[in-house]
């Protein structure tokens, strides 16, 4: 149940910071310009780019919050590296013409990967024992 709670908090964090990133990105892209990304330029590309960054780091912050509430100690350097990698994966995967399912995977990949990374000992020893 703790792992599921961490996954849900990571998912909620990714949605919240994804929306905040979308708003900030559209403001930056609309007022200052943003290079072409995913087939569009300006506020559309800036919003999507910062939304993907917000999704990854929102998931990290959500999982860190859940672990803190559950009073579990964890070193987050490996999780931070995973968040950076999932951000890069989301940026490379994104295209405006992709299917809806691929768009959903950009939302779920960070939560799944970070939950697995922060709980790999629990998951591994549960299967081995």
C-alpha positions as semicolon CSV with decimal commas, in nm:
position;residue;x (nm);y (nm);z (nm)
1;X;0,000;0,000;0,000
2;X;0,292;0,236;0,067
3;X;0,424;0,190;-0,284
4;X;0,080;0,260;-0,435
5;X;0,051;0,575;-0,222
6;X;0,389;0,691;-0,348
7;X;0,284;0,624;-0,708
8;X;-0,039;0,821;-0,665
9;X;0,135;1,113;-0,498
10;X;0,391;1,112;-0,779
11;X;0,111;1,113;-1,034
12;X;-0,070;1,400;-0,861
13;X;0,255;1,595;-0,832
14;X;0,328;1,541;-1,198
15;X;-0,016;1,665;-1,303
16;X;0,002;1,973;-1,079
17;X;0,354;2,076;-1,180
18;X;0,279;1,983;-1,542
19;X;-0,006;2,234;-1,546
20;X;0,211;2,497;-1,376
21;X;0,489;2,427;-1,627
22;X;0,240;2,458;-1,912
23;X;0,127;2,801;-1,791
24;X;0,481;2,927;-1,730
25;X;0,599;2,787;-2,064
26;X;0,321;2,954;-2,259
27;X;0,398;3,285;-2,091
28;X;0,769;3,254;-2,170
29;X;0,711;3,125;-2,523
30;X;0,449;3,386;-2,601
31;X;0,634;3,688;-2,466
32;X;0,997;3,603;-2,537
33;X;0,972;3,342;-2,811
34;X;1,069;2,978;-2,789
35;X;1,246;2,769;-3,053
36;X;1,066;2,504;-3,253
37;X;0,981;2,194;-3,052
38;X;0,755;1,908;-3,152
39;X;0,649;2,075;-3,475
40;X;0,545;2,417;-3,344
41;X;0,718;2,730;-3,218
42;X;0,639;3,008;-2,975
43;X;0,394;2,966;-2,691
44;X;0,282;2,620;-2,804
45;X;0,632;2,472;-2,797
46;X;0,730;2,653;-2,477
47;X;0,420;2,532;-2,297
48;X;0,470;2,171;-2,394
49;X;0,842;2,174;-2,317
50;X;0,798;2,317;-1,968
51;X;0,500;2,090;-1,911
52;X;0,715;1,782;-1,974
53;X;0,982;1,916;-1,738
54;X;0,713;1,989;-1,477
55;X;0,568;1,639;-1,511
56;X;0,901;1,472;-1,437
57;X;1,002;1,689;-1,146
58;X;0,650;1,702;-1,006
59;X;0,656;1,325;-0,990
60;X;0,988;1,338;-0,805
61;X;0,857;1,593;-0,555
62;X;0,535;1,395;-0,505
63;X;0,723;1,075;-0,426
64;X;0,962;1,261;-0,196
65;X;0,663;1,410;-0,014
66;X;0,499;1,068;0,024
67;X;0,818;0,911;0,156
68;X;0,859;1,196;0,404
69;X;0,499;1,153;0,524
70;X;0,560;0,778;0,562
71;X;0,877;0,861;0,757
72;X;1,103;0,663;0,524
73;X;1,460;0,777;0,480
74;X;1,598;0,764;0,129
75;X;1,883;0,914;-0,069
76;X;1,738;1,087;-0,371
77;X;2,045;1,131;-0,592
78;X;1,957;0,824;-0,802
79;X;1,594;0,939;-0,815
80;X;1,705;1,284;-0,934
81;X;1,911;1,126;-1,210
82;X;1,607;0,916;-1,306
83;X;1,390;1,230;-1,315
84;X;1,637;1,396;-1,551
85;X;1,643;1,086;-1,773
86;X;1,262;1,065;-1,784
87;X;1,250;1,433;-1,876
88;X;1,485;1,367;-2,167
89;X;1,278;1,065;-2,274
90;X;0,960;1,272;-2,270
91;X;1,124;1,549;-2,471
92;X;1,256;1,307;-2,732
93;X;0,926;1,117;-2,756
94;X;0,704;1,422;-2,794
95;X;0,551;1,507;-3,128
96;X;0,222;1,685;-3,193
97;X;0,108;1,410;-3,429
98;X;0,159;1,119;-3,188
99;X;-0,126;0,906;-3,061
100;X;-0,313;0,967;-2,737
101;X;-0,164;0,656;-2,575
102;X;0,191;0,781;-2,626
103;X;0,089;1,113;-2,473
104;X;-0,038;0,927;-2,167
105;X;0,289;0,738;-2,136
106;X;0,471;1,071;-2,108
107;X;0,255;1,138;-1,804
108;X;0,294;0,792;-1,647
109;X;0,661;0,714;-1,723
110;X;0,809;0,941;-1,451
111;X;0,579;0,815;-1,176
112;X;0,636;0,450;-1,262
113;X;1,012;0,485;-1,299
114;X;1,062;0,694;-0,986
115;X;0,841;0,466;-0,777
116;X;1,042;0,168;-0,896
117;X;1,376;0,341;-0,837
118;X;1,292;0,458;-0,486
119;X;1,148;0,119;-0,386
120;X;1,370;-0,124;-0,576
121;X;1,489;-0,299;-0,259
122;X;1,135;-0,364;-0,139
123;X;1,023;-0,486;-0,480
124;X;1,330;-0,704;-0,537
125;X;1,339;-0,868;-0,193
126;X;0,964;-0,931;-0,201
127;X;1,000;-1,129;-0,524
128;X;1,313;-1,316;-0,413
129;X;1,185;-1,419;-0,072
